[in-house]
Amino acid sequence: MIIFWFIILSIGQVLCQVQPKFNLTTAVTGADAYQIIVTADADESDPIWISDPVTNFPVTYPGSAPSLEYGMVYYARVIALKAGTIHGIPGNLVLIQTPNITKPLILDGPLFTWGATDPPSANYEVSVSPVQDMSNIVWSTTVSGTNTGQPDNVLNWGTTYYWRVQGIDGDGNPFGEPSEAGFFQTESIEPPTLNSPLGEQVASLTPTFSWNAVSQASQYSISVGTDEELASPVWGTNVAEVNVTYPQDAMNL
């Protein structure tokens, strides 16, 4: 009879393969060695790995063998050997269920913070989209930790966005399933408040326009027109200050 358990080897953040560890619980009388066979199918038609004859247990699935995938079913059988040939009845076929990879978990707290996959991913890709199905990615970044900063000059103010995290293995491939999508809303920016002139008759053809400052604004665009909708402005300019005087060389009001 053979039993097994799993070890998952990793070096730093670089994930290695899943490696079952096999142990023999009942020796076969007269056997001088054993051989372990691992397959992907119960009919054992296409072995993944056949061990060399072994005399000591436990035996670890070698790193040089084809990698076993997470969340998959494999089968293993041990056969007894004597003088290099099969001895007695082969052991029972044992089902091996490799561990599943848990998804990253978006955490409450600072934006773009999440819980690691289990086993840990080598890296994590963070994606942001204006739609919940994440079909339109407007920003993404790859980091080795479980948090990242917000992007600069990418997102719009006063807008709802969705984000999710995908684990990445050491070869740059997706590692498990992505997290569920979280959402956040960027800060709304109030429009400037007009101070003067405001609904009043002006005595000068070169009035000075003034308004309240807007937090984080670096410039202001002002337009002057003869209709309320400003469909056809007669003058406009961009300024860094919160006031500007209508120039003399512009069209008369």
Beta strands, then each sheet from edge to edge (+ up, - down):
strand 1: 2-11
strand 2: 14-24
strand 3: 33-39
strand 4: 47-50
strand 5: 59-60
strand 6: 73-82
strand 7: 85-86
strand 8: 94-97
strand 9: 105-106
strand 10: 114-115
strand 11: 123-129
strand 12: 139-143
strand 13: 160-168
strand 14: 182-185
strand 15: 194-196
strand 16: 208-211
strand 17: 220-225
strand 18: 233-239
strand 19: 243-245
sheet 1: 1+ 2- 5+
sheet 2: 4+ 3- 6+ 7-
sheet 3: 4+ 3- 6+ 8-
sheet 4: 9+ 10-
sheet 5: 12+ 11- 13+ 14-
sheet 6: 15+ 16- 19+
sheet 7: 17+ 18-
end
